[in-house]
Amino acid sequence: MMITMLERTTGRTLGIMTTRTEGDVPFTNRGFYRRLIVCGRRYGLTVFVFSPEGIDWSLSRVTGYVYEPSLKQWVSQWFPLPDAVYDRCFFSTRKEYANYRTALRRLLEQQPVRLLGYGLKGKWEVQQLLQREERLRPFLPPTEELRSSRTMLEWLKRRDAIVLKPQGGSQGRGVLLVRRESAGMARVSADAVTENTAEAAFSVRGRDTRNRRIAHGFGDAAALLRWLRRFTGRRSYLVQPYLRLHDAGGDAYDVRSLVQKDGAGRWRLTGMAVRQGQGGSLTSNLHGGGKAEAAGPFLARVFGPEKARQLQKELTRLSELIPDVLESCHGRLVELGIDFGVDLDGYIWILEVNSKPGRSIFTYLQDDKARNRALENPIRYAKYLLTQTAIPEDHKLRRFGQSRER
């Protein structure tokens, strides 16, 4: 693929910064980025994709990729440093994270590049930010950092089941349900690890880092802890109580709410849908084989029409409150994917808030209106932000942070 010099760029530019991969077109999510490029043209923006490794600091330019419909292929060109940056970087290594942080700092120091939104940190940091708001505290599950084996054992003394979540994980990868099967159960060999958990003192099920299902039984706490230390490695984990976030048939589900800034810089609820896990799955992520359904009909089937209306009203209220709470103490955001759980008693829990959300759920639903809004809103907000004469205070990096892990 040839690289040509782009001598003149008309209009303002928006660079989609993403993680570099191998290949002639070195990034994933090409379909999403292709649609953003086409959408940007309708709004008078030149949109291109780049990675931190593609920046030439000495010449203040970047290797960017655009999709050319006439050629039906991606073309790489030199672009000036973008006027605005839409951050879609995800990380799996410390090196990728370090390159990203360095590149973003230099971008913001060299010229007044506008970042559409500052990535949120890990789950624990987000939990602490939400805890500051009194109106949100009743909806946040008790959470603690898993600092040692003793932490988990203390939780299991008080509860029959707990959930372990990686701080920087996504798509249900690495999430585990740890259950104390019976306090009076006969102990078996400390080395016993079996798929049949019926005779085990402890059981674990969930998904590994490759999103494969796992299920093990352990005869005692020592065997459980040995396995967990190997599984978690050096990754940071959180511990939470096990919440009954499933329907009457035992299938896990959650409610995904997508909120975004619009063309006037105001927060709007783009859409809301239910993600239901594959039978027996602990989480409801679509990447784990789940399915999507419109929130209203699903909740009405589980709780009845009147309760479903109350739940949707409360979910909407929380979706409108959370972005303002986070922006007030974190800095500028452009969009949020908010995951809610609804337990068997109809109580709502805030499970996770993601500043770089996917939007494939609307494709699963074949909801063209919500899908188009989800695509256009970042472009519309970018154009709005570039018309502002003053750079907001949160443009500074003093609040900036992002989890390393995807």
C-alpha positions as CSV (number, residue, x, y, z in Angstrom):
1,M,0.0,0.0,0.0
2,M,1.6,3.3,-1.1
3,I,2.0,6.3,1.2
4,T,1.4,9.6,-0.6
5,M,1.8,13.1,0.7
6,L,-1.5,14.8,1.4
7,E,-0.6,18.4,0.4
8,R,-3.9,20.0,1.4
9,T,-6.6,18.9,3.7
10,T,-10.0,20.7,3.4
11,G,-11.9,21.5,6.5
12,R,-11.1,20.3,10.0
13,T,-9.6,16.9,10.7
14,L,-10.6,14.1,13.1
15,G,-8.1,11.4,13.8
16,I,-9.4,8.1,15.2
17,M,-6.5,6.9,17.3
18,T,-6.5,3.1,17.7
19,T,-4.1,0.3,18.6
20,R,-1.8,-0.9,15.9
21,T,-2.0,-4.6,14.7
22,E,-0.1,-6.5,12.0
23,G,-1.0,-6.4,8.3
24,D,-1.4,-3.9,5.4
25,V,-4.4,-2.3,7.2
26,P,-2.9,-2.4,10.8
27,F,-6.1,-2.1,13.0
28,T,-9.3,-3.9,13.8
29,N,-12.9,-2.6,13.8
30,R,-12.5,-1.5,10.1
31,G,-16.2,-1.6,9.4
32,F,-16.9,0.9,12.2
33,Y,-14.1,3.2,11.2
34,R,-15.1,3.1,7.5
35,R,-18.6,4.2,8.4
36,L,-17.2,7.0,10.6
37,I,-15.1,8.3,7.7
38,V,-18.1,8.3,5.4
39,C,-20.2,10.0,8.0
40,G,-17.5,12.6,8.7
41,R,-17.5,13.7,5.0
42,R,-21.2,14.5,5.3
43,Y,-20.4,16.8,8.2
44,G,-17.5,18.5,6.6
45,L,-14.8,16.6,8.5
46,T,-11.8,14.8,7.1
47,V,-11.6,11.6,9.2
48,F,-8.7,9.2,9.2
49,V,-7.4,6.3,11.4
50,F,-4.0,6.3,12.9
51,S,-1.9,4.7,15.7
52,P,0.6,6.2,18.1
53,E,3.4,4.4,16.3
54,G,2.5,6.3,13.0
55,I,3.3,9.8,14.2
56,D,6.4,11.5,12.8
57,W,7.1,14.1,15.5
58,S,10.0,15.8,13.6
59,L,7.6,16.8,10.8
60,S,4.4,17.1,12.8
61,R,2.6,14.6,10.6
62,V,1.0,11.2,10.9
63,T,0.4,8.1,8.7
64,G,-3.3,8.0,8.5
65,Y,-5.7,5.5,6.8
66,V,-8.8,6.4,4.9
67,Y,-11.3,4.2,3.0
68,E,-11.7,5.0,-0.7
69,P,-15.1,3.7,-1.9
70,S,-14.0,4.1,-5.6
71,L,-11.1,1.7,-5.0
72,K,-12.9,-0.4,-2.4
73,Q,-9.9,-0.4,-0.2
74,W,-8.0,1.4,2.5
75,V,-5.3,3.9,1.5
76,S,-2.6,5.3,3.7
77,Q,-1.5,8.9,3.4
78,W,0.5,11.5,5.3
79,F,-1.8,13.9,7.3
80,P,-1.0,16.9,9.4
81,L,-1.5,16.2,13.1
82,P,-5.3,16.1,13.6
83,D,-7.4,18.9,15.0
84,A,-9.3,16.5,17.2
85,V,-8.7,13.0,18.4
86,Y,-11.3,10.2,19.0
87,D,-9.5,7.8,21.3
88,R,-10.3,4.2,20.6
89,C,-7.1,2.6,21.9
90,F,-7.2,-0.6,23.8
91,F,-4.2,-2.3,25.4
92,S,-3.0,-5.8,26.3
93,T,0.6,-5.0,27.1
94,R,2.5,-2.4,29.2
95,K,4.4,-1.4,26.1
96,E,1.3,-0.5,24.2
97,Y,0.0,1.5,27.1
98,A,3.3,3.4,27.5
99,N,3.4,4.3,23.7
100,Y,-0.2,5.5,23.9
101,R,0.4,7.7,26.9
102,T,3.5,9.2,25.5
103,A,1.9,9.9,22.1
104,L,-1.2,11.5,23.7
105,R,0.8,13.8,25.9
106,R,2.9,15.0,23.0
107,L,-0.1,15.6,20.8
108,L,-1.7,17.8,23.5
109,E,1.5,19.7,24.2
110,Q,2.5,20.5,20.6
111,Q,-0.7,22.1,19.5
112,P,-4.2,22.6,20.8
113,V,-5.5,19.2,19.7
114,R,-9.0,18.6,21.1
115,L,-9.6,15.2,22.6
116,L,-13.2,14.2,22.4
117,G,-13.1,12.5,25.7
118,Y,-10.6,11.3,28.3
119,G,-10.6,7.5,28.9
120,L,-11.8,6.3,32.3
121,K,-9.5,4.3,34.5
122,G,-10.1,0.8,35.7
123,K,-13.3,-0.5,37.4
124,W,-12.0,0.3,40.9
125,E,-11.3,3.9,40.2
126,V,-14.6,4.4,38.5
127,Q,-16.4,2.8,41.5
128,Q,-14.7,5.4,43.7
129,L,-15.8,8.3,41.5
130,L,-19.4,7.1,41.5
131,Q,-19.3,6.5,45.3
132,R,-18.9,10.3,45.7
133,E,-22.4,10.9,44.6
134,E,-24.9,10.1,47.3
135,R,-27.7,9.5,44.8
136,L,-25.7,6.6,43.2
137,R,-24.5,4.8,46.3
138,P,-27.6,2.6,46.8
139,F,-27.1,1.2,43.3
140,L,-23.4,0.3,43.7
141,P,-22.6,-3.3,44.8
142,P,-20.1,-3.6,47.7
143,T,-16.7,-3.9,46.1
144,E,-13.1,-4.4,47.4
145,E,-9.8,-4.7,45.8
146,L,-8.5,-8.3,45.9
147,R,-5.2,-7.6,47.6
148,S,-4.5,-11.0,49.1
149,S,-6.0,-14.5,49.6
150,R,-7.2,-13.4,53.0
151,T,-9.5,-10.9,51.4
152,M,-11.3,-13.5,49.4
153,L,-11.5,-16.0,52.3
154,E,-13.0,-13.3,54.5
155,W,-15.7,-12.6,51.9
156,L,-16.4,-16.4,51.6
157,K,-16.9,-16.6,55.3
158,R,-19.7,-14.1,55.1
159,R,-21.2,-15.2,51.8
160,D,-21.8,-18.5,50.0
161,A,-20.7,-17.0,46.7
162,I,-18.6,-14.1,45.4
163,V,-17.6,-12.8,42.0
164,L,-14.0,-11.9,41.0
165,K,-13.6,-9.4,38.2
166,P,-10.4,-8.2,36.5
167,Q,-9.9,-4.5,36.9
168,G,-9.2,-3.8,33.3
169,G,-11.1,-6.7,31.6
170,S,-14.0,-6.6,29.2
171,Q,-16.4,-8.8,27.3
172,G,-16.7,-11.1,30.4
173,R,-13.1,-12.4,30.1
174,G,-11.6,-13.5,33.3
175,V,-14.8,-13.1,35.4
176,L,-15.2,-15.9,38.0
177,L,-18.0,-17.1,40.3
178,V,-16.4,-18.6,43.4
179,R,-18.9,-20.6,45.5
180,R,-18.6,-22.3,48.9
181,E,-20.5,-25.5,48.4
182,S,-21.0,-26.7,51.9
183,A,-19.3,-25.8,55.2
184,G,-19.8,-29.3,56.6
185,M,-18.8,-31.2,53.4
186,A,-16.1,-33.9,53.8
187,R,-12.7,-32.7,52.7
188,V,-11.1,-34.4,49.7
189,S,-7.5,-34.4,48.5
190,A,-6.0,-30.9,48.4
191,D,-4.9,-31.6,44.8
192,A,-8.3,-32.6,43.6
193,V,-9.5,-30.5,40.7
194,T,-12.4,-31.9,38.8
195,E,-15.1,-30.7,36.4
196,N,-17.6,-32.4,38.7
197,T,-18.1,-29.9,41.5
198,A,-20.8,-32.0,43.4
199,E,-18.3,-33.3,45.9
200,A,-16.1,-30.3,46.2
201,A,-15.9,-27.9,49.1
202,F,-15.5,-24.9,46.6
203,S,-16.4,-24.5,43.0
204,V,-15.3,-21.9,40.4
205,R,-16.9,-21.2,37.0
206,G,-16.6,-18.4,34.5
207,R,-14.5,-17.6,31.5
208,D,-10.7,-17.4,30.9
209,T,-8.9,-14.6,29.2
210,R,-9.7,-16.2,25.8
211,N,-13.4,-16.2,26.6
212,R,-13.5,-20.0,27.0
213,R,-15.8,-21.4,29.7
214,I,-14.2,-22.9,32.7
215,A,-15.5,-25.0,35.7
216,H,-13.5,-26.5,38.5
217,G,-14.1,-28.0,41.9
218,F,-11.6,-27.9,44.8
219,G,-11.5,-30.0,48.0
220,D,-10.3,-27.2,50.3
221,A,-9.3,-23.6,50.4
222,A,-5.6,-24.3,49.8
223,A,-6.3,-25.9,46.5
224,L,-8.6,-23.2,45.5
225,L,-6.1,-20.5,46.3
226,R,-3.3,-22.2,44.4
227,W,-5.4,-22.4,41.3
228,L,-6.6,-18.7,41.6
229,R,-3.0,-17.5,42.0
230,R,-2.1,-19.2,38.7
231,F,-5.2,-17.9,37.0
232,T,-5.0,-14.3,38.0
233,G,-1.3,-14.0,37.6
234,R,-0.2,-10.3,38.1
235,R,-3.6,-8.9,37.0
236,S,-5.5,-6.7,39.5
237,Y,-8.9,-8.1,40.6
238,L,-12.0,-6.9,42.4
239,V,-14.3,-8.9,44.6
240,Q,-18.0,-8.4,44.8
241,P,-21.0,-10.3,46.2
242,Y,-22.7,-12.6,43.8
243,L,-25.9,-10.9,42.7
244,R,-28.8,-12.9,41.2
245,L,-28.7,-11.1,37.9
246,H,-30.7,-13.7,35.9
247,D,-34.2,-14.4,34.7
248,A,-36.4,-17.1,36.2
249,G,-34.8,-19.7,33.9
250,G,-31.4,-19.0,35.2
251,D,-30.0,-17.2,32.2
252,A,-27.8,-14.2,33.0
253,Y,-28.7,-10.8,31.5
254,D,-27.9,-7.1,31.9
255,V,-29.1,-3.8,30.5
256,R,-26.7,-1.9,28.3
257,S,-27.3,1.9,28.1
258,L,-25.4,3.9,25.6
259,V,-25.2,7.7,26.3
260,Q,-23.4,10.1,24.1
261,K,-22.7,13.8,23.5
262,D,-24.8,15.3,20.6
263,G,-24.0,18.0,18.1
264,A,-24.7,20.7,20.8
265,G,-22.5,19.1,23.4
266,R,-25.4,17.8,25.5
267,W,-25.7,14.2,26.9
268,R,-28.4,12.1,25.2
269,L,-29.6,8.5,25.7
270,T,-28.8,6.9,22.4
271,G,-30.5,3.6,23.2
272,M,-31.0,0.8,25.7
273,A,-31.1,-2.9,25.3
274,V,-30.8,-6.2,27.1
275,R,-27.9,-8.6,26.6
276,Q,-28.8,-12.2,27.6
277,G,-26.0,-14.7,28.1
278,Q,-25.8,-18.1,26.6
279,G,-27.5,-20.8,28.7
280,G,-25.6,-21.3,32.0
281,S,-23.1,-18.4,31.3
282,L,-22.1,-16.2,34.2
283,T,-22.0,-13.1,32.1
284,S,-24.2,-11.7,29.4
285,N,-21.7,-10.4,26.9
286,L,-22.5,-10.9,23.2
287,H,-18.9,-12.0,22.5
288,G,-19.6,-15.0,24.8
289,G,-22.4,-16.3,22.6
290,G,-25.2,-14.2,24.1
291,K,-28.1,-12.4,22.3
292,A,-29.7,-9.0,22.4
293,E,-33.3,-7.9,22.9
294,A,-35.2,-4.6,23.3
295,A,-35.2,-3.7,27.0
296,G,-39.0,-3.0,27.3
297,P,-40.4,-6.3,26.1
298,F,-37.8,-8.3,27.9
299,L,-38.3,-6.6,31.3
300,A,-42.1,-6.8,30.8
301,R,-41.8,-10.6,30.3
302,V,-39.7,-11.0,33.4
303,F,-41.4,-8.5,35.8
304,G,-44.7,-7.6,34.2
305,P,-45.7,-4.5,32.3
306,E,-46.1,-2.1,35.3
307,K,-42.8,-3.0,37.0
308,A,-41.0,-2.9,33.6
309,R,-42.1,0.7,33.1
310,Q,-40.9,1.6,36.5
311,L,-37.5,-0.1,35.9
312,Q,-37.1,1.7,32.5
313,K,-37.9,5.0,34.1
314,E,-35.3,4.5,36.8
315,L,-32.7,3.1,34.3
316,T,-33.2,6.2,32.2
317,R,-32.8,8.5,35.2
318,L,-29.5,6.8,36.2
319,S,-28.2,6.9,32.6
320,E,-28.7,10.7,32.6
321,L,-27.1,11.2,36.1
322,I,-24.0,9.1,35.7
323,P,-22.3,11.1,32.9
324,D,-22.6,14.4,34.8
325,V,-21.2,12.8,38.0
326,L,-18.2,11.4,36.2
327,E,-17.4,14.5,34.2
328,S,-17.5,16.7,37.2
329,C,-14.6,14.8,38.8
330,H,-12.8,13.1,35.9
331,G,-12.8,15.5,32.9
332,R,-14.4,15.6,29.5
333,L,-16.1,12.5,28.1
334,V,-17.8,11.8,24.8
335,E,-19.8,8.6,25.3
336,L,-20.4,5.9,27.9
337,G,-21.6,2.4,27.9
338,I,-23.4,1.8,31.2
339,D,-24.1,-1.8,32.3
340,F,-26.9,-2.3,34.8
341,G,-28.0,-5.5,36.5
342,V,-31.5,-6.2,37.7
343,D,-31.8,-8.9,40.3
344,L,-34.7,-11.3,40.9
345,D,-36.3,-8.8,43.3
346,G,-36.3,-6.1,40.7
347,Y,-33.5,-4.1,42.3
348,I,-31.1,-2.2,40.0
349,W,-27.3,-2.4,40.3
350,I,-24.7,-0.3,38.4
351,L,-22.2,-3.0,37.2
352,E,-19.8,-1.1,35.0
353,V,-19.2,2.1,33.1
354,N,-17.0,2.0,30.0
355,S,-15.7,5.2,28.2
356,K,-14.9,3.3,25.0
357,P,-18.1,1.3,24.5
358,G,-19.0,-0.9,21.6
359,R,-22.3,-0.4,19.8
360,S,-22.9,-3.7,18.1
361,I,-25.9,-4.4,20.3
362,F,-28.0,-2.2,18.0
363,T,-26.9,-4.2,15.0
364,Y,-28.1,-7.4,16.8
365,L,-31.4,-5.7,17.4
366,Q,-31.6,-4.4,13.8
367,D,-32.4,-1.0,15.3
368,D,-31.3,1.3,12.4
369,K,-32.3,4.5,14.2
370,A,-30.3,3.8,17.3
371,R,-27.4,2.4,15.2
372,N,-27.2,5.6,13.1
373,R,-27.3,7.8,16.1
374,A,-24.6,5.8,17.8
375,L,-22.4,6.3,14.7
376,E,-23.1,10.0,14.0
377,N,-23.0,11.3,17.6
378,P,-19.1,11.2,17.9
379,I,-18.8,13.0,14.5
380,R,-21.4,15.6,15.5
381,Y,-19.8,16.2,18.8
382,A,-16.3,16.5,17.2
383,K,-17.7,19.2,14.9
384,Y,-19.2,21.0,17.8
385,L,-16.1,20.9,19.9
386,L,-14.0,22.2,17.0
387,T,-16.2,25.3,16.8
388,Q,-15.5,26.3,20.4
389,T,-13.1,29.1,20.7
390,A,-11.8,28.3,24.2
391,I,-10.3,24.9,25.2
392,P,-12.1,23.7,28.4
393,E,-10.0,23.4,31.6
394,D,-10.3,19.6,31.5
395,H,-8.1,19.6,28.3
396,K,-5.2,19.5,30.7
397,L,-3.8,16.1,31.5
398,R,-4.0,16.4,35.3
399,R,-7.1,14.3,35.4
400,F,-6.2,12.0,32.5
401,G,-6.0,8.3,33.0
402,Q,-6.8,5.0,31.4
403,S,-6.6,1.3,32.3
404,R,-3.8,-0.6,30.5
405,E,-5.8,-3.7,29.9
406,R,-8.6,-4.2,27.4
